[in-house]
């Protein structure tokens, strides 16, 4: 029946049979999953995973079997032991049934199955624990130990999903058992599922490398499987369960045979569905949800657009503070607001700008319009008006709408849907600046001289009512600018003049978007005169609000972008040497030297003096992220009289442009501006894109804070998010603060009567808490958006032709390299695909070496500047020399090998490496069919 292996060993994860009696394991349980083999003095030793865990045995005790069963590997690794044990049990039962064998007998043993078989004969469905024990032990008097044993057995199956029992009342210990009809129904369905599985696969003989043949299980094409109508109904149930799992990451309340039971005896419905999908897909292990996505697409239950929608909903369902739908009560609450013209009292006290010519300029597909602009040219100046929908008028602090908006803190923009921060009555209607409809707004007024320089102190903010002339598209305005049509020639002229004096770091990278239709596509959109113009006006408005808040000395929420670290620029410079581009960022020395010396001299005196004096309108706090602060702790030990307190404007988390002199601001900005200008001149598109990407990695992440440090990327000293209150909660906060300043008569930030006392809408502590939450939500939303776009890319890549698979190495890390393709898709190549020898990456993550890092001094930093000398040193060794196998900027032709649609991950294998126009390596690899 069996013959002994002589040369060829099983593949990793394959099911094999071993000699009965070993490790105390008798038939039919003498099966194991092959793990590895090793040569020892006694011969080849094989490691198997058995029902008694990992076991070692001689090669001669392993039988070559033709079961065609093997577990799916993930990145070459076996699944967890718990999962292997469940799979092994399933296979043993299947093979035992095929052979007509029975498992080990449990007759007479105290098991929940034997309990049920005894109880079901009694003709009733509910029993107390004591009744069950009396029936089992056939005694009226029971010991505590006997009751405990019965309870232990039943507690293992107390949920409605497991076993033959359900706990109805824990206090009374009342249990319900399955009826005979329910058990028969469950057994029928288990049998039907087994027959469905059997139909989905066939076994073929395959020739091995050594000339042997082996039986391999292969999935059948879906349309070739002869399912009956009854089987199709059952398959629909399985598909619906998979659908639910993908969307919610939990199983639905569906079980076997019209019951809730999903696990009984040795059968688990959840494991059955999981293994069925994995085995039939036959693409290697990723995740359960991803296997279900592939199964549902390939069986025609979903199209790819539906799959992406479900993956989107899953991502939102797993994010605590986001929801796919706006709750009905919030939508209903927003319906109470009427059109402004129906309630003219809301115009009272507002600056009426309805006669001012204003336009919204947005993408052609825009459905809501939250900003409009007006430019007035006078003899000696320009006046820029930026009008923003007055969301704060409707979303009052601490209202239900406010609590809802604050929780989300941002809208989420997915290819499949837009999840608005606010209910549609506001975002799509009352706060949408539709043409020829009176709308409440907050308008920023800024004056510029004829050369586009902002007139200092001219910034003002107003509560207004506006009437937009027209809702225009970028395309329309671009054409008007090209034709030199007014008023857009004047608008564009002002924007260009403003930009001449701006210090922002412009990265002219195209916007890559995933578009859904009958087929998913990638659209690349370049910036245009109108998009740049609107961006300039919005940045000007946000800076103006920052200036007003600064003059008013009011606690507010700033958008901070710290200075890059010198180490990041050194890394960039080294990476550019590897890529072969003459680009370098010269980081200025001693940026904060003078300030630090002054701080050291005054630190102790000023710190304790401020704590003692407590001047201003709030305590000086050094927040640790909780309710307490260092100031609060020390304050308790100070016994000075309370005096007027200083306003707490937050503690800076880092140093930025706002802490530098103008000369030093220029010194840190100039090197970045120069390198970006040079990148803009690179003619080779993929190298230009890589260079922009590497510069972006130098920048720290922007965040919200009560303390202003400036915005490095925009070259702004003070920057506040003000222009998008429909989609960002920090903008609503800014609007509320502006309204308070307007009420106090200082809409430019200055007091008219300095004897008056200010009122603060928020304390610095409140702002800091809101800033932290808003930062977390914006980062999470960005990650979700990118994840869903990547998931869409994975569908496109699966159907992509070879012509778009030559990409550039965009990053190198310890586990592999990322290759960026021309259409924006990124694939990961594991390092094991390049070599089976050890590898290591240099400290600048710019080169991957094959060989042992231990040949070098482990304390020596390996960089593009010193690696050649280190290679010379290592070449004296008699072992294989250390060599570079891949670098940043290499071109690699790839073959896609695996897709994880749920995570948006694409794995690939290298076909060819090209370095500076020369093919340096070809790989003998056949492209795998994903």
ZAMARGU-4260 file (C-alpha; in steps of 0.2 Angstrom, whole numbers, plus 5000, padded with zeros to 4 digits):
<rodrens>
0) 5000/5000/5000 | 5014/5012/5004 | 5033/5012/4999 | 5047/5021/5008 | 5055/5037/5003
5) 5072/5035/4996 | 5077/5051/4989 | 5063/5064/4986 | 5056/5072/5002 | 5039/5080/5003
10) 5036/5098/5000 | 5035/5110/5015 | 5017/5109/5021 | 5013/5093/5013 | 5002/5079/5022
15) 5012/5063/5024 | 5008/5047/5033 | 5020/5039/5045 | 5023/5022/5053 | 5009/5017/5065
20) 5013/5017/5084 | 5026/5030/5083 | 5024/5043/5097 | 5010/5033/5104 | 4999/5038/5088
25) 4989/5024/5081 | 4979/5023/5065 | 4969/5032/5058 | 4978/5047/5066 | 4996/5043/5060
30) 4997/5058/5049 | 5008/5073/5049 | 5012/5089/5040 | 5030/5090/5033 | 5040/5104/5041
35) 5058/5101/5037 | 5072/5088/5036 | 5090/5088/5042 | 5106/5077/5040 | 5113/5069/5055
40) 5125/5055/5059 | 5110/5043/5060 | 5104/5048/5043 | 5090/5060/5037 | 5079/5066/5051
45) 5062/5072/5046 | 5052/5084/5057 | 5033/5083/5056 | 5019/5092/5064 | 5007/5078/5072
50) 4992/5078/5083 | 5005/5077/5097 | 5015/5092/5091 | 5032/5093/5082 | 5040/5076/5081
55) 5056/5070/5074 | 5058/5053/5065 | 5069/5044/5053 | 5066/5046/5035 | 5062/5028/5032
60) 5047/5029/5044 | 5039/5042/5033 | 5028/5035/5019 | 5026/5043/5002 | 5008/5046/5000
65) 4997/5053/4986 | 4984/5063/4996 | 4987/5079/4987 | 4984/5089/5003 | 4995/5103/5009
70) 4993/5119/5019 | 4996/5136/5010 | 5012/5145/5014 | 5013/5163/5018 | 5030/5170/5012
75) 5037/5153/5013 | 5031/5150/5031 | 5019/5138/5039 | 5003/5144/5047 | 5002/5145/5066
80) 5001/5128/5075 | 4983/5130/5080 | 4978/5132/5062 | 4989/5117/5057 | 4981/5106/5071
85) 4963/5110/5065 | 4968/5107/5047 | 4976/5090/5051 | 4961/5084/5061 | 4950/5088/5046
90) 4961/5079/5034 | 4962/5064/5046 | 4943/5063/5047 | 4942/5065/5028 | 4954/5051/5024
95) 4947/5040/5038 | 4930/5041/5029 | 4937/5038/5012 | 4945/5022/5019 | 4930/5017/5029
100) 4940/5018/5045 | 4934/5025/5061 | 4943/5036/5073 | 4948/5032/5091 | 4933/5027/5101
105) 4926/5038/5114 | 4911/5027/5119 | 4908/5028/5138 | 4919/5043/5140 | 4912/5059/5147
110) 4910/5070/5132 | 4897/5083/5127 | 4892/5072/5112 | 4890/5057/5123 | 4880/5067/5135
115) 4869/5074/5121 | 4866/5056/5115 | 4860/5051/5132 | 4849/5066/5135 | 4841/5067/5118
120) 4832/5050/5122 | 4823/5058/5136 | 4811/5067/5125 | 4813/5085/5131 | 4825/5099/5126
125) 4829/5108/5142 | 4839/5102/5157 | 4847/5109/5173 | 4865/5105/5176 | 4859/5094/5191
130) 4847/5084/5180 | 4861/5081/5167 | 4873/5075/5180 | 4860/5063/5188 | 4856/5056/5171
135) 4874/5053/5166 | 4880/5046/5183 | 4863/5037/5186 | 4863/5044/5204 | 4851/5054/5214
140) 4865/5060/5226 | 4879/5069/5217 | 4896/5074/5223 | 4903/5092/5220 | 4917/5084/5209
145) 4904/5075/5198 | 4894/5092/5196 | 4911/5101/5192 | 4916/5088/5179 | 4899/5090/5170
150) 4900/5108/5171 | 4918/5108/5164 | 4912/5098/5149 | 4897/5109/5145 | 4906/5126/5147
155) 4917/5121/5132 | 4901/5122/5121 | 4891/5135/5130 | 4889/5147/5116 | 4875/5145/5103
160) 4888/5142/5090 | 4897/5127/5097 | 4892/5109/5100 | 4876/5101/5105 | 4871/5112/5120
165) 4866/5130/5123 | 4867/5139/5140 | 4850/5147/5142 | 4851/5154/5160 | 4868/5154/5169
170) 4861/5158/5186 | 4849/5143/5185 | 4862/5133/5175 | 4848/5129/5162 | 4854/5121/5146
175) 4845/5117/5130 | 4850/5103/5118 | 4849/5101/5100 | 4834/5091/5094 | 4836/5076/5083
180) 4829/5085/5068 | 4841/5099/5071 | 4856/5087/5072 | 4850/5078/5057 | 4849/5094/5047
185) 4867/5099/5053 | 4873/5082/5048 | 4865/5083/5031 | 4873/5100/5028 | 4890/5094/5033
190) 4888/5080/5021 | 4882/5092/5007 | 4897/5103/5010 | 4909/5089/5009 | 4901/5084/4992
195) 4903/5102/4986 | 4921/5103/4991 | 4924/5086/4982 | 4917/5093/4966 | 4928/5108/4966
200) 4944/5099/4964 | 4951/5085/4954 | 4967/5075/4955 | 4981/5075/4942 | 4997/5065/4940
205) 5012/5077/4940 | 5030/5072/4935 | 5043/5077/4948 | 5061/5083/4944 | 5068/5066/4948
210) 5056/5057/4936 | 5044/5051/4949 | 5025/5055/4948 | 5014/5062/4962 | 4996/5065/4963
215) 4992/5084/4965 | 4975/5092/4969 | 4970/5105/4957 | 4955/5117/4958 | 4942/5116/4943
220) 4936/5131/4934 | 4920/5137/4942 | 4910/5136/4926 | 4915/5118/4924 | 4909/5112/4941
225) 4892/5102/4940 | 4883/5109/4955 | 4865/5104/4958 | 4852/5118/4962 | 4852/5113/4980
230) 4871/5114/4981 | 4870/5132/4972 | 4858/5137/4986 | 4871/5131/4999 | 4885/5139/4990
235) 4876/5156/4990 | 4875/5154/5009 | 4894/5152/5010 | 4896/5167/4998 | 4885/5178/5009
240) 4895/5173/5025 | 4911/5177/5016 | 4904/5194/5010 | 4899/5198/5028 | 4917/5193/5035
245) 4925/5204/5022 | 4915/5219/5027 | 4914/5218/5046 | 4929/5206/5050 | 4917/5195/5059
250) 4906/5181/5055 | 4887/5183/5052 | 4874/5174/5063 | 4872/5160/5052 | 4875/5141/5056
255) 4873/5124/5050 | 4856/5117/5045 | 4845/5132/5050 | 4853/5133/5067 | 4867/5144/5074
260) 4879/5130/5077 | 4895/5132/5067 | 4906/5120/5076 | 4901/5103/5081 | 4911/5087/5085
265) 4926/5088/5073 | 4918/5100/5061 | 4920/5119/5060 | 4910/5129/5047 | 4922/5144/5048
270) 4937/5133/5045 | 4929/5124/5031 | 4924/5140/5022 | 4942/5147/5025 | 4951/5132/5019
275) 4939/5130/5004 | 4942/5147/4998 | 4961/5146/5001 | 4963/5129/4992 | 4952/5133/4978
280) 4960/5150/4975 | 4977/5141/4976 | 4987/5157/4976 | 4997/5155/4992 | 4992/5162/5009
285) 4988/5180/5012 | 4973/5183/5024 | 4956/5176/5027 | 4947/5191/5020 | 4959/5192/5005
290) 4955/5174/5001 | 4937/5178/5002 | 4938/5193/4991 | 4947/5182/4977 | 4934/5168/4979
295) 4919/5180/4977 | 4926/5188/4962 | 4931/5172/4953 | 4914/5164/4957 | 4905/5179/4950
300) 4897/5184/4966 | 4906/5201/4965 | 4914/5212/4952 | 4930/5221/4956 | 4921/5237/4959
305) 4910/5229/4972 | 4925/5221/4979 | 4933/5238/4981 | 4918/5245/4989 | 4917/5231/5002
310) 4936/5233/5006 | 4932/5251/5008 | 4918/5248/5020 | 4929/5236/5030 | 4942/5249/5032
315) 4930/5261/5039 | 4921/5248/5050 | 4938/5244/5058 | 4941/5263/5062 | 4934/5268/5078
320) 4929/5286/5075 | 4923/5284/5057 | 4906/5277/5050 | 4901/5273/5033 | 4884/5282/5035
325) 4880/5298/5044 | 4868/5293/5058 | 4850/5296/5054 | 4847/5307/5070 | 4861/5318/5064
330) 4854/5320/5047 | 4837/5324/5054 | 4844/5336/5066 | 4852/5346/5052 | 4836/5347/5042
335) 4829/5359/5055 | 4840/5373/5047 | 4831/5384/5034 | 4838/5393/5019 | 4846/5410/5024
340) 4834/5420/5013 | 4819/5412/5023 | 4826/5418/5039 | 4833/5435/5035 | 4836/5438/5054
345) 4852/5428/5051 | 4859/5443/5040 | 4859/5455/5055 | 4876/5461/5060 | 4884/5453/5044
350) 4894/5463/5031 | 4883/5462/5016 | 4895/5457/5001 | 4881/5451/4989 | 4886/5465/4977
355) 4904/5459/4977 | 4908/5448/4962 | 4913/5431/4968 | 4917/5414/4960 | 4919/5396/4966
360) 4932/5387/4955 | 4933/5368/4958 | 4935/5352/4948 | 4922/5348/4935 | 4915/5334/4946
365) 4913/5345/4962 | 4896/5343/4970 | 4899/5356/4985 | 4908/5372/4984 | 4915/5378/5001
370) 4926/5393/4995 | 4924/5407/4983 | 4936/5421/4979 | 4935/5439/4974 | 4950/5450/4967
375) 4948/5469/4966 | 4962/5479/4958 | 4964/5497/4963 | 4976/5511/4958 | 4988/5507/4972
380) 4984/5490/4978 | 4975/5473/4976 | 4961/5467/4988 | 4959/5448/4989 | 4943/5442/4997
385) 4942/5423/5001 | 4925/5418/5006 | 4922/5402/5016 | 4906/5394/5020 | 4900/5398/5038
390) 4899/5381/5045 | 4901/5387/5063 | 4885/5396/5061 | 4876/5380/5060 | 4888/5369/5070
395) 4887/5377/5087 | 4900/5372/5101 | 4894/5357/5111 | 4879/5354/5100 | 4875/5336/5094
400) 4881/5341/5077 | 4897/5347/5085 | 4900/5331/5094 | 4897/5321/5078 | 4909/5332/5068
405) 4922/5332/5082 | 4922/5313/5083 | 4926/5311/5065 | 4937/5327/5063 | 4939/5325/5045
410) 4930/5319/5029 | 4937/5304/5021 | 4939/5304/5002 | 4939/5286/4995 | 4938/5281/4976
415) 4922/5272/4981 | 4913/5286/4991 | 4915/5302/5000 | 4912/5300/5019 | 4908/5318/5024
420) 4912/5325/5041 | 4895/5334/5041 | 4877/5329/5036 | 4873/5331/5018 | 4860/5345/5023
425) 4875/5356/5027 | 4889/5349/5016 | 4879/5348/5000 | 4867/5362/5003 | 4867/5376/5016
430) 4886/5376/5017 | 4888/5374/4998 | 4891/5391/4990 | 4880/5388/4975 | 4878/5402/4962
435) 4865/5415/4964 | 4859/5409/4981 | 4863/5419/4996 | 4875/5411/5008 | 4882/5414/5025
440) 4901/5415/5024 | 4916/5420/5034 | 4927/5431/5022 | 4945/5435/5024 | 4951/5452/5017
445) 4969/5455/5013 | 4977/5470/5004 | 4993/5468/4993 | 5003/5482/4985 | 5005/5482/4966
450) 5020/5471/4967 | 5010/5457/4976 | 5018/5460/4993 | 5005/5459/5007 | 5002/5475/5016
455) 5007/5471/5034 | 4992/5472/5046 | 4979/5473/5032 | 4972/5456/5036 | 4954/5456/5042
460) 4940/5443/5045 | 4921/5446/5043 | 4905/5438/5046 | 4897/5440/5029 | 4883/5436/5017
465) 4888/5433/4999 | 4880/5429/4982 | 4891/5419/4971 | 4890/5424/4953 | 4895/5407/4945
470) 4901/5390/4950 | 4916/5388/4938 | 4927/5373/4934 | 4946/5374/4933 | 4945/5370/4914
475) 4934/5385/4911 | 4945/5397/4921 | 4961/5390/4912 | 4953/5394/4896 | 4948/5411/4902
480) 4966/5414/4908 | 4973/5408/4891 | 4961/5420/4882 | 4966/5434/4894 | 4947/5436/4899
485) 4943/5447/4914 | 4941/5446/4928 | 4952/5430/4928 | 4967/5439/4920 | 4968/5450/4935
490) 4965/5435/4947 | 4979/5426/4939 | 4990/5441/4939 | 4988/5444/4957 | 4992/5425/4961
495) 5008/5426/4951 | 5014/5442/4960 | 5010/5434/4977 | 5020/5418/4972 | 5035/5429/4968
500) 5036/5433/4986 | 5032/5416/4993 | 5044/5404/5000 | 5034/5388/4999 | 5043/5372/4992
505) 5034/5368/4976 | 5034/5350/4971 | 5027/5349/4954 | 5021/5331/4955 | 5006/5325/4945
510) 4991/5320/4955 | 4987/5301/4952 | 4969/5296/4955 | 4960/5279/4954 | 4945/5281/4944
515) 4930/5268/4944 | 4920/5264/4929 | 4916/5248/4920 | 4935/5245/4922 | 4946/5253/4935
520) 4959/5265/4928 | 4973/5277/4934 | 4971/5295/4929 | 4986/5307/4930 | 4981/5325/4932
525) 4994/5339/4931 | 4993/5356/4940 | 4986/5370/4930 | 4986/5389/4931 | 4969/5389/4939
530) 4973/5376/4952 | 4989/5385/4957 | 4980/5401/4958 | 4967/5394/4970 | 4980/5386/4980
535) 4989/5403/4982 | 4973/5412/4987 | 4969/5398/5000 | 4986/5398/5008 | 4986/5417/5009
540) 4969/5416/5018 | 4976/5403/5030 | 4991/5413/5033 | 4981/5429/5036 | 4971/5420/5050
545) 4987/5415/5058 | 4993/5433/5058 | 4976/5439/5066 | 4977/5425/5079 | 4995/5430/5083
550) 4991/5448/5085 | 4976/5444/5096 | 4986/5432/5107 | 4972/5420/5108 | 4973/5401/5110
555) 4971/5394/5093 | 4975/5378/5083 | 4989/5379/5071 | 4995/5368/5057 | 5013/5365/5061
560) 5026/5358/5050 | 5043/5356/5059 | 5060/5359/5051 | 5069/5343/5043 | 5082/5335/5054
565) 5100/5337/5047 | 5102/5318/5048 | 5088/5316/5035 | 5096/5328/5023 | 5113/5318/5025
570) 5103/5302/5021 | 5095/5311/5005 | 5112/5317/4999 | 5120/5299/5001 | 5105/5292/4992
575) 5107/5304/4977 | 5125/5298/4976 | 5119/5280/4973 | 5106/5286/4961 | 5119/5295/4951
580) 5111/5313/4952 | 5121/5328/4957 | 5108/5334/4970 | 5113/5339/4987 | 5104/5348/5001
585) 5116/5359/5011 | 5109/5360/5029 | 5115/5376/5038 | 5125/5374/5054 | 5120/5382/5071
590) 5102/5386/5067 | 5097/5388/5085 | 5114/5391/5093 | 5111/5409/5099 | 5094/5405/5105
595) 5099/5390/5114 | 5113/5399/5123 | 5101/5413/5128 | 5089/5400/5134 | 5102/5391/5145
600) 5106/5408/5154 | 5088/5412/5157 | 5080/5395/5159 | 5080/5393/5177 | 5076/5411/5182
605) 5062/5413/5169 | 5054/5396/5172 | 5052/5398/5191 | 5048/5416/5190 | 5033/5413/5178
610) 5027/5399/5188 | 5027/5410/5204 | 5020/5425/5195 | 5007/5415/5185 | 5003/5431/5174
615) 4990/5431/5161 | 4974/5422/5158 | 4979/5404/5160 | 4992/5394/5169 | 5008/5390/5160
620) 5007/5372/5156 | 5019/5359/5150 | 5007/5346/5145 | 5011/5327/5146 | 4996/5322/5136
625) 4985/5319/5151 | 4975/5331/5162 | 4990/5335/5173 | 5005/5346/5168 | 5022/5350/5176
630) 5015/5368/5179 | 5001/5361/5189 | 5013/5349/5199 | 5025/5363/5204 | 5012/5376/5206
635) 5005/5367/5222 | 5022/5370/5231 | 5023/5388/5227 | 5015/5400/5240 | 5016/5417/5231
640) 5001/5428/5229 | 4991/5425/5213 | 4993/5439/5200 | 4987/5443/5183 | 4991/5427/5172
645) 4999/5426/5155 | 4989/5418/5141 | 4994/5400/5138 | 4997/5398/5119 | 5004/5380/5121
650) 5021/5372/5122 | 5030/5369/5106 | 5033/5351/5102 | 5048/5356/5090 | 5056/5371/5083
655) 5051/5378/5067 | 5052/5393/5056 | 5043/5404/5069 | 5058/5402/5081 | 5071/5408/5068
660) 5076/5425/5062 | 5073/5430/5044 | 5091/5427/5039 | 5090/5409/5046 | 5073/5406/5039
665) 5081/5410/5022 | 5096/5399/5026 | 5086/5383/5029 | 5073/5386/5015 | 5085/5391/5001
670) 5094/5374/5000 | 5077/5365/4998 | 5071/5377/4985 | 5087/5375/4975 | 5086/5356/4975
675) 5068/5356/4970 | 5072/5368/4956 | 5085/5356/4950 | 5074/5341/4951 | 5061/5350/4941
680) 5074/5351/4927 | 5077/5332/4926 | 5071/5326/4910 | 5070/5307/4914 | 5052/5306/4921
685) 5055/5291/4933 | 5071/5298/4940 | 5062/5315/4943 | 5048/5306/4952 | 5060/5296/4962
690) 5069/5312/4967 | 5053/5321/4973 | 5049/5305/4983 | 5066/5305/4992 | 5064/5324/4996
695) 5047/5321/5003 | 5054/5308/5015 | 5066/5321/5022 | 5051/5331/5028 | 5043/5327/5045
700) 5025/5325/5046 | 5014/5340/5049 | 5002/5341/5064 | 4990/5352/5073 | 4995/5360/5089
705) 4991/5375/5101 | 5009/5381/5099 | 5014/5389/5083 | 5031/5384/5076 | 5027/5388/5058
710) 5024/5378/5042 | 5041/5373/5034 | 5034/5366/5018 | 5024/5382/5014 | 5037/5393/5021
715) 5024/5401/5032 | 5028/5408/5049 | 5010/5406/5055 | 4998/5395/5047 | 4980/5390/5052
720) 4968/5379/5043 | 4953/5390/5040 | 4947/5387/5022 | 4939/5370/5023 | 4927/5369/5038
725) 4916/5357/5028 | 4929/5343/5028 | 4941/5348/5043 | 4936/5351/5061 | 4951/5362/5065
730) 4944/5374/5052 | 4928/5375/5062 | 4938/5379/5078 | 4947/5393/5069 | 4930/5400/5063
735) 4923/5400/5081 | 4938/5410/5087 | 4936/5422/5073 | 4918/5425/5077 | 4923/5429/5095
740) 4936/5442/5089 | 4923/5450/5078 | 4911/5451/5093 | 4925/5460/5103 | 4928/5472/5089
745) 4945/5466/5084 | 4943/5457/5068 | 4960/5462/5063 | 4967/5455/5079 | 4970/5472/5087
750) 4961/5480/5102 | 4952/5496/5099 | 4951/5498/5117 | 4965/5490/5126 | 4956/5491/5143
755) 4943/5478/5138 | 4946/5459/5143 | 4946/5446/5130 | 4935/5430/5130 | 4943/5414/5124
760) 4933/5401/5115 | 4945/5388/5120 | 4959/5386/5133 | 4976/5380/5127 | 4973/5363/5135
765) 4956/5361/5126 | 4965/5366/5109 | 4979/5354/5113 | 4967/5339/5116 | 4957/5344/5100
770) 4973/5346/5090 | 4980/5329/5095 | 4963/5320/5090 | 4962/5330/5074 | 4980/5325/5070
775) 4976/5306/5073 | 4960/5307/5063 | 4968/5315/5048 | 4983/5303/5048 | 4971/5288/5050
780) 4960/5295/5036 | 4975/5297/5025 | 4981/5279/5028 | 4963/5273/5024 | 4963/5283/5008
785) 4980/5277/5002 | 4975/5259/5007 | 4960/5259/4997 | 4969/5267/4982 | 4982/5253/4984
790) 4969/5240/4984 | 4962/5247/4968 | 4980/5247/4960 | 4981/5228/4965 | 4966/5225/4954
795) 4973/5235/4940 | 4990/5226/4942 | 4982/5209/4941 | 4976/5213/4924 | 4991/5224/4918
800) 5001/5219/4903 | 5020/5216/4904 | 5023/5233/4895 | 5020/5242/4911 | 5031/5231/4922
805) 5047/5240/4921 | 5049/5251/4936 | 5062/5260/4947 | 5068/5255/4964 | 5060/5268/4976
810) 5065/5261/4993 | 5076/5247/5000 | 5073/5239/5017 | 5079/5224/5027 | 5065/5213/5020
815) 5065/5218/5002 | 5063/5232/4989 | 5049/5242/4982 | 5048/5245/4964 | 5038/5260/4957
820) 5030/5257/4940 | 5026/5271/4928 | 5007/5271/4931 | 5010/5274/4950 | 5008/5256/4955
825) 5021/5250/4968 | 5026/5231/4970 | 5037/5224/4984 | 5051/5211/4979 | 5056/5200/4994
830) 5075/5199/4995 | 5074/5180/4994 | 5069/5183/4976 | 5087/5190/4972 | 5097/5177/4982
835) 5097/5163/4994 | 5113/5170/5003 | 5112/5182/5018 | 5109/5200/5014 | 5110/5217/5023
840) 5106/5235/5019 | 5117/5250/5021 | 5113/5263/5034 | 5106/5275/5021 | 5094/5262/5014
845) 5101/5265/4997 | 5110/5248/4993 | 5107/5230/4997 | 5122/5219/4999 | 5124/5200/4997
850) 5135/5193/5010 | 5137/5194/5029 | 5137/5211/5038 | 5147/5203/5052 | 5163/5204/5041
855) 5163/5223/5045 | 5165/5232/5061 | 5147/5231/5067 | 5149/5249/5074 | 5154/5256/5057
860) 5141/5265/5048 | 5140/5259/5030 | 5136/5273/5018 | 5138/5278/5000 | 5154/5287/5005
865) 5163/5272/5013 | 5156/5256/5006 | 5169/5254/4992 | 5183/5254/5005 | 5173/5241/5016
870) 5171/5230/5000 | 5190/5230/4997 | 5192/5225/5015 | 5180/5211/5014 | 5186/5204/4997
875) 5202/5198/5006 | 5191/5185/5015 | 5192/5168/5007 | 5173/5166/5009 | 5161/5173/4995
880) 5164/5192/4993 | 5151/5205/4998 | 5143/5212/4982 | 5129/5225/4978 | 5114/5216/4971
885) 5102/5231/4970 | 5102/5250/4972 | 5090/5264/4973 | 5087/5270/4955 | 5089/5253/4947
890) 5076/5248/4934 | 5068/5231/4937 | 5057/5222/4926 | 5045/5212/4937 | 5033/5198/4937
895) 5018/5199/4949 | 5018/5184/4960 | 5004/5188/4973 | 4991/5200/4977 | 4983/5205/4994
900) 4968/5215/4988 | 4962/5219/5006 | 4979/5227/5011 | 4983/5234/4994 | 4999/5224/4993
905) 5007/5218/4977 | 5022/5205/4978 | 5033/5203/4963 | 5049/5193/4957 | 5063/5201/4947
910) 5065/5197/4929 | 5079/5209/4924 | 5089/5222/4933 | 5095/5237/4923 | 5108/5250/4930
915) 5112/5266/4921 | 5106/5258/4905 | 5115/5242/4906 | 5107/5225/4910 | 5117/5219/4925
920) 5107/5203/4929 | 5094/5192/4921 | 5084/5180/4931 | 5078/5163/4926 | 5061/5164/4932
925) 5044/5160/4923 | 5031/5173/4927 | 5018/5165/4939 | 5000/5166/4935 | 4992/5175/4949
</rodrens>
